[in-house]
Amino acid sequence: MIGERIILQVLAEQRKDKALELIQVAYGIDTQKSFNRETSALVQAAGPLHCDNLTLIAFTPTRDVQIDGKTVHSISSIR
């Protein structure tokens, strides 16, 4: 059974002491609650991992969103 979120953890590709990109994958972020849950994980991880390249992949239109001074690139998984 596929849950609301396909992948629950934030993935980081490491290079030295800095992550190159943080990626969160979600099935749907239609509600404000689910959107906040998915983007907050990226924003919270960005500080300790010294990463500003934040990506959210979901079944939603592609757009960029500013959250707490960070840009989250929301990419549509439907192409």
C-alpha positions as CSV (number, residue, x, y, z in Angstrom):
1,M,0.0,0.0,0.0
2,I,1.3,3.4,-1.0
3,G,1.1,5.9,1.9
4,E,0.8,9.7,1.6
5,R,4.5,10.0,1.5
6,I,6.6,7.8,-0.8
7,I,9.9,8.5,0.9
8,L,9.9,9.8,4.4
9,Q,13.5,10.8,4.8
10,V,15.6,13.6,3.4
11,L,18.3,12.4,1.2
12,A,21.7,14.2,1.0
13,E,24.5,13.8,-1.4
14,Q,27.6,14.7,0.6
15,R,30.8,16.4,-0.7
16,K,33.3,17.1,2.0
17,D,31.4,18.7,4.9
18,K,28.5,20.2,2.8
19,A,25.5,18.5,1.3
20,L,25.1,19.4,-2.4
21,E,21.3,19.0,-2.4
22,L,18.5,17.9,-0.1
23,I,15.6,16.1,-1.7
24,Q,12.2,15.3,-0.2
25,V,9.8,13.1,-2.1
26,A,6.1,13.2,-1.3
27,Y,3.0,11.7,-2.9
28,G,0.8,14.8,-2.3
29,I,1.1,18.1,-0.6
30,D,-2.5,19.4,-1.3
31,T,-3.2,20.5,2.2
32,Q,-1.4,23.2,4.1
33,K,-0.6,20.7,6.8
34,S,1.0,18.2,4.4
35,F,2.9,21.0,2.6
36,N,4.3,22.3,5.9
37,R,5.3,18.8,7.0
38,E,7.2,18.1,3.8
39,T,8.9,21.5,3.5
40,S,9.8,21.9,7.2
41,A,12.0,18.8,7.0
42,L,14.0,20.3,4.2
43,V,14.3,23.7,5.9
44,Q,15.3,22.2,9.3
45,A,18.0,20.0,7.7
46,A,19.4,22.8,5.6
47,G,21.2,24.5,8.5
48,P,23.1,21.6,10.0
49,L,24.0,20.2,6.6
50,H,25.0,23.7,5.2
51,C,22.9,23.3,2.1
52,D,20.8,25.8,0.3
53,N,19.7,23.6,-2.7
54,L,16.4,22.3,-1.4
55,T,14.1,20.2,-3.6
56,L,10.6,18.8,-3.1
57,I,9.3,16.3,-5.6
58,A,5.5,15.7,-5.5
59,F,2.4,15.3,-7.6
60,T,1.9,19.1,-7.8
61,P,2.8,21.9,-10.3
62,T,6.4,23.0,-10.4
63,R,7.1,26.2,-8.4
64,D,9.6,27.9,-6.1
65,V,8.6,28.7,-2.5
66,Q,10.4,30.9,0.0
67,I,10.3,29.6,3.6
68,D,12.3,31.1,6.5
69,G,14.7,32.7,4.0
70,K,15.3,29.4,2.1
71,T,14.1,28.6,-1.4
72,V,12.4,25.2,-1.8
73,H,12.2,24.1,-5.4
74,S,9.0,22.1,-5.7
75,I,9.2,19.9,-8.8
76,S,6.3,18.1,-10.4
77,S,6.7,14.3,-10.6
78,I,4.2,14.3,-13.5
79,R,5.9,15.2,-16.7
